[in-house]
C-alpha cells in the first residue's frame, strides 16, 4: 500500500516491460532466459533495428517488493524462485532439511539479479588471464575490462575518474544507502589485521571494502531494470513471459532452427532465422541442451532421449562458492539508550521504518544486512604477493539470531533442531557475523536429468569438499575470522563467539580443525554462484561445450551466453562477470552476422493475427497491479485464492508445494494402474452461468514433442474411443490405453459424443487405466473460465507426446 500510494518511482509504470502475446512465427534471434545475461543480450541485439529479437522467460515480470534491499531473502522460495535443491549428501549440508542445500535461482525478468544480494564484484585479473591461457582467445583481463566498464554507471564519487570504472552505463553501482555502526568497527578491525580499505574492483583485490552494490538511488538495479526497461518500447524486441522452453529444435543438418515452448497450457513453435541463444543459467541451460539431444550420449539414452550431438561436458564441471555458516559473534551494545548498533528485524518491522521508506526515502528498508562490507584475504595456502586471495569474507551487521529465523533459517533450509540449538537462547541479542567463502574450489560437481520431462528439475550434485584441499582452506578462512574478531576495534565491544555449537559438532573442541571441518560440512551455504556446466574451451578439449565465441560444438546457429560457459569460477560474486559475458557476446554476435549481408529469411506473420501481417505498435495504458503482484509472489501465504499450494513429497523424498496452475514435475512420473482425480467446482451458480457448450465437441490436439530414443517400433498410443460414465459435462471421459496400429491423425481428431449439461454437477472426475506398466499415461486437468462459461481442459502426456482434450 505504501508503494502504491507514496512510491510511484518504484512502480515505474511508464518504463516497465510490456510483455507481448501476439508473436511472430519467426525471429532473427531467440533468446531463452531473461536473467542477468539474457536481459543484456536482448537489449544489445535489439539495438540493430533490422533484427527481430524474441526474449522468452518462464517466469513473471519483476515484483515491486524485489526493489527493497531488505526484502531480498524473502524472495527465495517465492513464486519467482525455481526452488532448486541439491541431492542428499553425507558430506555437506548435514544440518539442512533432508541434507539438501537450497539453490535459489530467479524465475522472473532479470533472473537471479532480482533475487541476489546485489553485490558487485568483478573477480580477479588472473581469472580471465587463466581463461585465455586455457585456449580461450579474447578472454584475457585486458580484453574483458572494457565490457565491465561499458555496462557500468559508477556513482561512488572516489572511483569516477579512474581507469577501472565507467559512468553512464545501464547498470548503476552505489554503496548501500543504510549501514549499521558495527560495520565501521569491523572494517577498522580489518585495518588492524594488516589489510587496506580499497577498491576491490580496481587495481588490487586483496583487502577490505564497503560493498559495491547494483542499486540505484538505494533500490535494486536488476538487469531487467537496467537493460530491458530502456529497450522495452523498441518495436523489434518482443518479450514473452510465462514461456517455458521445452527444447531447442534441430534439423537433420544439425542446425538449430527454433524452439518449442509452452505458455498458458499451449505449446508453440517459434523459428529463428539466425540463432537460438541459451541464457537459462548454469542449471537450466545444460538441462535444456540435454532435453534437446545435446550431451553425453549414453546418459541421454538412459532417460529416453535420442542423442543428436555427443558432448560429454554438458552438465559437468559444476562449480559453486561454498561458505561456512554459523559464524556469529555476540557483542555489547555501546549505546546506553538502547539504540540498535546492528541490524535488528524488530526495529525494521515498525511504523517509523515504514514512514522513513515511504515518505523520506531512507531508513532500514534500504539495508542489505547480509554483506554491508566484505574482504578478500589470504590463507597460509596462498602467496600474498600474488594478489590472488583464496578466501572472501562476507561481513554482516547481523546474525541468524537477529531475525527470529524468518530470513536466514528459511532461506538456507536449516533444520529446526539446529536453529534452536544455536540461537534460541540468544534471540535478538546484539550480534554480527563474518562468513568465510571458498573462492577457488578444486571440487567439481555435475548435473543429471531426472527424466525426459522439461518440468522436472535436474539432479544437482555440487560435491562440496570432495577435494580435501577445499576443506583445509576453509578451516584457515574460519581462523582468519577469529583473528579479525580478536582485534582491538571489536574487543572493545567485547566481541565473542556464539557459545552454542552445532548439535552435530558438539563433541569437538571449539575452533579445533575437527570442529571447523564439522561445522563446514554441517552448516554449508551456497553463495548462489553455480557456473561451469557448459564450459568454454578450444576444440581440442573433449570436455568443452562451447568455443571461445560461445557457439555450441556440433550444432550450428546455437550459442550459450550465461555463467555456465565459465571454464573456472571467478574470484568473487558472479553477477557482474555474467553481465560482462553478455556484453562481450553481444559484440561477437554482431560481428559474426554483420559479415553476412543477406537479409533475414523470416516471414513476419503474427501467430494469431487478423490477416494483416504488418506489425503495428499498440500503445496501451499500463499500470502495475501491485496488490495482485504481491499475492502472486507469496502464494503460500494465502489459502483463499483458489490457487493455494499443497505440500506433498515427490518420488525422491523432496517436500515441495504444488499449486493447481503450476507445471508439475510428476507429469511424466509412473502412476498406479487406476487413478481417480476429483476436483471441486468452485463458485458454480446454475441460475446465472452461461450455457456450458457454445460449440460442443471433444478434440485431441497433438503437439510436437522432443525426440525420444525408443527401440520399440510398435508402441502404445492413446485409444481414440472415450466412454462416459454419465452425462455430466463436468465428468471427464474414461480413456483406455492399449496397443493400436496407427498414430493419432495430425493435427487433431474430433469425437462425436456431445455431453449434456447437468446443472447439479459439483465435481469433475475421471478414471483411467493403463494396460502396460512400462509405458504409463499421465493426465493433468484444469478448469478455465471463458465467455461461454466454465470449461475443462485435460492434458495427456504419452510416450513423450502431449495431447489436449478440450471439453
N, C-alpha and C positions, 0 to 999 in steps of 0.2 A: 504493500500500500504506500509506503514511504517513497519507494522508487517511482511508482506510478504518478504520485501527486507532486513530489518535490524534485525528482531527478530525471527530467526528460533527456538529459545528456547521456544517461545510461541506457534508456530505451532506444535512443538513436534511430528513431523510426525512419527518418529521411534516408539514411545510408545503409540500412540493413539489407542483407541479400534477399532478393526476390526469387525464390525457387520457381522453376519452370515445370509445368505439367505437360505442355504440348511440345514434344520433342521431335527433332528431325529424324529421318531414317538413318542419316549418315552424317558424320563429322570428320574434320581433318584429324583431330586428336581427341581421344577419350582418356580421361584421367580417372583412375579408380582410387578413391580415398581423398577426402578434403581436409587432411590433417596438416601437420607442421610443414610437410613437403608439398602435398597436393594443392593446397591453397596458394602457395607461392608459384607453383608451376602454372596454374590456371590464370593467375594474374599476369605473369610474364608472357606466356604464349599468346594470350588474347590481346597483347599489345599490337600484334600484327592484325590489322582489320580484315585481311584476306583469309585468315584462318578461322574456321568454326571450331570452337572448343566446348566439349561437354565434360563437366565435372560431376561424378557420381559419388554420393555419400550415403552410407547405410543409416546414419543417424539423423538427428534433427538439426535445426538452427541452434545457435548459442542461446543459453538462458541468461536472463539479466542477472541472476544471482551469481553466475560464474565470474562476473566482473569484480566482485568484492574479494580482495585477497584473503580476508579472514575465513571465508567460507570454503576455501579450496578443498579441505579434507572431506567435507560433506558431499562433494560431487562424486567421490569414489563410492561405488556400489549403487549409484543412482541410475536413472534411465539413460544417461549419456556416457555410461561406462560399460564396456563389453564384459566386465566382471570375470575376467580370466582367473584361473587358479592353476598352480602347478600340480604335477602328480605327487602323491605322498612320498615322503623321504624319511630315511632313518639317519640322515647326516646333516640336515639343516631344517629350519622352520619347525623345530621339535616342540615349541611352545605355541604353535599356531593351531587353529581348529583343523582337525584331521591331518595334522602335519603337512599342511599345504600352505604355500605362500600365495598371498593375493597379488595379482599382477594387473592393476588397473590400466586400461587403455581407452582413449577417447572415442566415443561413438557419436560424433557431433561435428558440425562445421568448425574447423580449427583443430579437430582431433585432440591429441593429448596436450596441445598447447592451451586447451581450455581447462584441463584437469590438473596440470602440473603446478609446481611451486613457484613458477615464473622466474627461476634463476637463470641468468645469462652468463654462461661460461663457454669459451671457445675451444678449450683444450690446449694442449702444449704444441709448440712448434715441431718438436720431434715426432709427434703423432703423424703429421702429414708428410714430413720428410721420410718417415719409415714406410708410409704407403707408397710413395714414389720409388723408394729403393726396392720394393717388392715387385716392381714392374708396372705400376700404375702411373703411366706418363700423364703429366699435367696436374698431379695432385700434391705437389710439394707445398710447404707452408707459404713460400713466396708467391705461388700461383693461386692459392685459395684465399689469401688475405684480402685481395680486392673484393671478393664476394661477401666476406663478413662486413667490410666497410660499406659496400653498396646498399645493403639492406638496413643499415643502422641509422637511427636518429638519436645520437647520444646527447642526453640532456644533463649529464653530470658536468658542471662547468669546468672543472680542472682537467678534463680529458678532451675538450673541444679542439684544441689546436695541435694535438699530437699526430704522429703518422699512423696510429693504430685504430683510429676511430673516424666515423663518418657522421655527418649531420644532414638531415632532410630525407632519410630513407623511410620506408613504411613501418619499420619496427622500432618503437620507442623504448629507450633504455634509461632508467632512472634508479635512484635509491628508493626503497620502500618509504612511504610517507610517514609511517608511525613506527617508532623504535622505543624499546624499553631501556631503562637506565642500566640494567645488568649487562647489556650488550657492550657498553663502553668499558666496563670493568674487565670483561673477558678479552676485549681487544688490547687493553693495557697489559693484561697478563701475557698475551702473545708477544708483545714487545719485550717484556721482561724475560721471556723464554729465549729471546735472541732473534726473533723474526721481525721483518719490516711490515708496516702497513703500506700496501702498494696496489697498483692496477694489475690484477692477475690476468687480465686480458690484453696486457701490453707487452713490454719488453721482457719481463720476467714473471714467472708464475709462482715461484716459491715465496710464501708469505701469507699475511692475514689481510682481510679486506671486509668492508661493509659490502653486502651482497648487491651486485648489479642485477637488475630485475627488468623483465619485459612488462613494464607498466607505463601507462600514460595518464598523467595527472593523478597518479596514485591508484588507478584502476587497471585491471588486467588488459594487456595488449596481446591477444592471441593472433595467430596468423590469419584467421578469418577476419578479425577486426582490422589488422594492419594491412593485409594484402587483398582480401576478397571484397570487402565493402567498398573500397575506392574503385574497384573494377566492376562492381555489380551491375551498373547500368549500360555496360557495353553490349551492343546488340549481338555480337559474335560469341558471347560467353553465356552458356546455359548451365545452370546449377540445378541438379535434381537430388532432393533429399529422400530419405526412407527408401533408398535404392540399393539393394544388396546384390552385388555382382556374384553370380554363381560359378562362372567360368569364363575364361578367355577363349574365343573362337579361333581355331587354327585350321587352315585349309590343307589340302593334300601336299602342297609345296612347302609346308611348314612356315607359313606366313600368317601372322595374326591379322585378322580382318574385322574384329568386332568383339562384343561382349554379350553374354546372356545375363540378364539381371531381373530381379523380381521387385515389384513395387505395388503396395496395396493388394497383395494377393495375386497379382497378374505377372506373368513372365514375358519379357520382351527381348528382342534382339536389336541392337544398335550397331551399325558398322562404322569402321574407322578407315578413311582413305589413306592416312599416313601412318599413324602409330597408335597403339594402345600402351598406356603408361601406367604401371602399377605403383601406387604410393599408399598402399594399405598398411604399411608398418611392418616391423620385424617379425610379427606373429602372423598376420593375415596375408602379407604378400607371398611368403613361401607356401602358405596353405592354399592360396588361390592358384599358384603355379602348379602345385601337385594335383589339385582338383581338375586342372586343365591338361593333365598328362605330362607335366614337366617336372622331373625329379628322378630319384633313384628308381629304376625300372622295376626291380623286384618288389620294393615296398609298395609301389603303386598297384601292382598286380594283386598283392595281398588283400587290398581293400576293394578290388574290382574295378580299377581304373586302367584304361588302355594307355601305355606309355608312348608319348609322341617324341619327346626328347629326353634322353638319359643323362641327367645332370645330378650326380650323386651329392653335390654340395648344397642342394636346396634343403633348407631346414637345419643344416649342420652349422658348426662354428658359432653357436649361440653364446653370446657374452652379455653380462649384466654387471653393474656395480652393486655388490652386496655390502651391507653395512651391519654393524653390531648395535642392536638396540638395547634399551635398559640402562644406558649410561647416564643416569640422572644424579644430580647433586643438590642437596639442601643448602640453604644459606640463611643468614639472619637479615631481615629487612632493616636497612638503616634508617628508614623514615619512621619517626616516632609517632606520627599522626595516623599511621596505618595505610597511607597511600601505597598503591602497588609499585613494587620495584621490578617486577617481572610480569609476564602475561598471565592473566587470571580470567578464565572463562566467565566467572560470576560477575566480573566487572563489565565484560562485553555485553552480557545479557541484561542491559539496563536502559532506562528511558534516556538518560543523559548521553549514552553512546549512540542511540538512535538519532537523537537531535543533532549531535555533532556530525553524524554522517549525512543526514537528510538536509539540514539547514546550513551547517558550517563547512561541509565538505572536508572534514578531517576526523581524527579520532581513531578509536580502536578497530573500527571496521576496515581500516586501511592497513592493519597489521598482517604480516605473514610470519607467524610465530615460529615456524619450523626451522628457519635459517636466516635470521637477520644479518648474520655475518658468517664468514667461512674462512678456512685456511687450507693451504697446501703445504704439507710438511714431509720430512724425510725420516724414514726409519733407519736402523743400522744396516739394512739390506740395500740402501740406495746411497750412491755417492752424491753428497750435497753440492759438489762443484758442477754437476751436470745440469742443474736446474730442471730436473725431471722427477718431481716428488712422487712418492708411491702411496701416500695417504691424503685424503681430503677430509676435513673436519667440518661438519655442519654445526653451527653454533646457534642454539635456540634459547631464547629467554623464557623458556617454559619446559615442562616435562609432562609425561603422561598422567601424573597425579593432579595436574592443574586443570584438567578438563573433565574430570569425573568419568573418564572412559568414553566420552562422546566422540572424540576425534581420533586420537592415536590408536586406542584399543580396537575400535571398529574398523578403521582404515587398514590396519595391519593384520586383523584377524586373530589377535591374541586371545587365548582361552580365558574364561572367567577365573579359573583357578590361578593362573599365572598372574593376572592383573590384581586379583585380591591379595595374593601373597606379597607382591611388590609394592602396592600403593595404597591398600585400604587404610592402613594406619597413618598415612601421611597426606591424605587428600587435602588439596588446596594449601599445603604448607609451601612457602616460597621456595622455588626450585628452578634450576636450569638444566640443560642437557648439552653434551658435546658428543656428537655421533661420528665415530670413525668409519670411513668408507674406503674400500679397497679399489684403487684406481686402475691397476693393470692386472686383472686376474689372469692366471695361466690356465685355470679350469675352463672347459668348454662344454656347453650343453647342446641340446638338439630338440627339434620338434618332430612329431609324427602325426599323421592323420588319425583321427579316432575312427572314422569310417568315410564313406564316399559322399556324405551329406555336407553341403555348404553351410548348413545350420548347426553343425556340431563343432564345438571348439576343439582345436588340436590338442594333443597331449604335449605338455610342456615339461621338459626335464632340464632345469638350469644347471644341475650338477655343481652347485656351490661347494667349494673346498675339496673337490676331488683331487686337486693338486695340493700336496701338503705345504708347498711354499706359500700359498694363499693364506692358510691358517697362521703361519708364522708371522707374516707381515701384519695381519690383522691384530694379533696379540701385541705386537710392538706399537701399533697405532693406538690401542687402548692404553698402553703405558705412557705414551706421549700425552694423552688426555689427562692422565693423573698428574703428570709433571706440570701441565698447564694449570690445573686446579691448585696445585701447591704454591703457585707464585703469589707474591705479597698482595697484588691487587685483589685477589679472590680470598686470600686467607684473612684479610681484614674484615671480610664479611662472614668469617667462619664457614667457608665453603667446605662441604664434606660429602662423601658418597652416601647414597641411599643405604641405610643399614640393612635393608631386606634384600635377599638374593632370590634369583630364580629358583623355584622349587626343584627343578631338575639338576641344579648345581650346588645344592646346599652342603654336600659332603666335601667340597674342595675349599682349600684355604683362599680367603679373599685376595684377589689380584694375583694369585699364582698363575702360572702358564696353563695349568689344568683347568682352573676356574675360568679364565678368559676364553679358552677354546670352547669350553662347555657353554659359556654364555653366547659365543658367536654362533654356535650350532643350534642353540635353543631360540635365541631372540634374533633370528636372521631377518633382515629387512631388504627388500628390493628398493633401489633408488629410482626405479621406473625407467631404466635405460637399456632395454633389450635391443641388441643390434647384431649384425653379422650373419644373418641367416640366408642371405643371397650375396655372398661375398664377391667383391670386385677383385679381379686378378687377370693376368695375361693368359693367353690361350694355352700355354704350356702347363698351367696349374690345373690339375684334374678336379680340384675342389671349387674352382671359380665358377660362379653362376653368370656374372656379367663382365663385360670387358671394361676397360678404363673410360669408355664413353657410355657406360651403363646399359649397353644393349645385351639382351639375353642371348647366350650362346645357343646356337642350333635352331633358333626361331627368329625369323625376320620381322621387323616392324613391332617389336616388343621390347620395352625398356622398363627398368626398375629405378625409381628415384625415391629413396627414403633411407632410414637408418640401417636397413638390412644389408646395404651394399658395403658397409664398413668392414674391411678385412680385419682390423683390430680396433677395439673400442678406444675412444679418445680419453684423454686425461682430464675428465671433468664432465659436467652435465651435457646431455646430448642434444637438447633442443636447438641451440644456436648452430652447432655443426650440421644438423639436418636441414635447417633453413639455408645454410651456405651450400650444401649439396644441391638443393633445389635451384638456387640461384645459378650455380655453375652449370647444372644440367640444362636449364632453360637456354643458356647461351649455346651449349653444344647442340641442342636440338635445332635451334635457329640456324646455326652454321651448317648442319647436315642437310637441312631442307632448302636453304637458300641456294645451294648449288644445283638443286633440281627445279628448273623453271616451269615445269609443266603444272597446269592448274589442278585444283582438286578434282578427283573423279566422282565426288559425291553429287547426287541429285538431291537438292534440298526440299524434299517433301515432308510436310508435317505428318506424323504418325496418325493423328486424329484430327485432321484438318477438315475444312468445309469445301474443298475443291480449289481454293485459292492457294497456290504453292508459294506465293510471295510472302516472306516473313514480314510481319508488322510489329512494331513496338507498341505495346499496350501499357499505358501508364495507369496505375491504379492507386487508390488511396491505401496506404499500408500503415497499419498501427499494430505493434506487437501486443499480444494478449498476455500480459504478464501474469495474470492470475492462473489461467489455464496452463501456461508455460511451467509455473511452479508446481502445479498439481501433477503435470506430466513428469516433471523431474523426480519427484518423490512419490511415485505411485504406491509404494509400500506403506506410506503413512495414512492412506485412506482406504476404507473398506466399503465406501458407499458410492463409488464412481462407476461401478459396473465393469471395471477392468482391473479389479484388485488382483494382487499376485498371491498365489498359494504355494506354500513351501512343500517341496517333495524331494525325494532323493533319486538321483539318476542311477543308472546301472553301475556306475563306477563309485557310488557312495557319496557323491558330492551333493550337499544340500543346497538347492537353488530355489529361487522364487520365479514362478512362471505366471504370466498374465494371459488372458484369453486371446489378446491380439498379438502376443509375442510369437516370433518364429521359434518353433520348438525343436530342440536338438534331438528329440526322440522320434522325428518324422520317419527316420529310416531304421528305427530300432525294431527288433523282432518282437512280435506280440503273441498273446495266447491264442489258442485255436478259436475261441469265441469270445467276443468282447461286446458289451453294451455300453453306449455313451448316452447319458441323459443330460440335458441342459434346459433349465427353466427358461421360459419365455417371459421376459420382464415387461411390465407396463402394457400388457395386452388388454385393450378395451374393445370388445366386439362391436359396440354400438357406433364407435367413431372411426374404426380402422377402415382404410380403403380396401377395395377388392384385392385379394391376395395375388391373383394372376392377371396381368394385363394381356399377356400372350403366353399361356401356359405351355411349357414343354420342358423336357429334360435334355441336357446336352453334355456329352463328354467332350472336353476340349484337350487335345494333346499338344503339349509344348515340347520344343526341342530340349534335349537332355544332354548331360555330359556323356562322353564316350566311356562305356563301361566294359571292362575286359571280362568276357563270359564265353568259355569254350563250349558251352551247351548250345546247340543250334535250335532245339525245339524247346523254347522257354514258355513259362506260364504267362498268360496275359489276361486282363480282366474279361469276364463274361459280359456280353452286352445285353443280357436279358434280366433286368432287375425285376424283383417282385415286391408287392406291397402287402404289409401285414394288415393295413386298414386304409381308409380313405382320408385320413387326417393329413392335410398338407404339411404339417409340421413333422411328420414321420419320414425319415429318410429311407429310401428303398433298401431292401436286403440285396446285397450284391455278392454273388458267389464267384469264386475264382477257381478256374480249372484249366486244363490244357485245351487250347483251341488251335485251329490250324493257321488262322490268319491274324495279322496285327490289326489294330484299330484303323479304320479308314481315316485318312487325313483330309481336312483338319478336324472334322467333328462328325459325330453320329447323333441323330435325334431319336428320341423314343416316342412312341405313340400314346403311352399312358398319360391321361390328364387327370390329376388328382382333384378331388372335390374339397371345397372349403369346409372346415369344421370349426365353428366359432368357439367351441368349448375346449379347443386344444390348449394344453398348458405345458407341454414339454415336447422336445424333439428326441427321438431315439432311433437307433438302428442297430441291427446285429449283422455281423459278417463272419464268414468262415474262410479259412484257408485250407486247401487240400494238400499243400506241400509246405512243410515247415521250413524247408531250406530257402524258399522264396516267398516271404510273407508280403502282405499288402498293408499299407499304412493309410490312415484317414485323418483328416483334420476338418473340423466344421466351424462355421462362424455365421451368426445371424447378422444380417445387414438391413438397414432401413433405406428404402427407395421411395420416390414419389408415388409409386404404385402400392406401397405398403411394405410389410416385412417380407424378406426373402432369406432363404437359407443357402449358403454356399458350402460345398463339400469339396475338399481337395484330396485326391487319391495319389499316392506315390507307389509306383510299382516298377521294380527292376530298373531303377534309375530314371523312370519317366514320370512326369507329373501330368495328371488329368484333372479336369474340373467338372463338377456337376453343378448346374445352376437350377435351383428349384423355384 
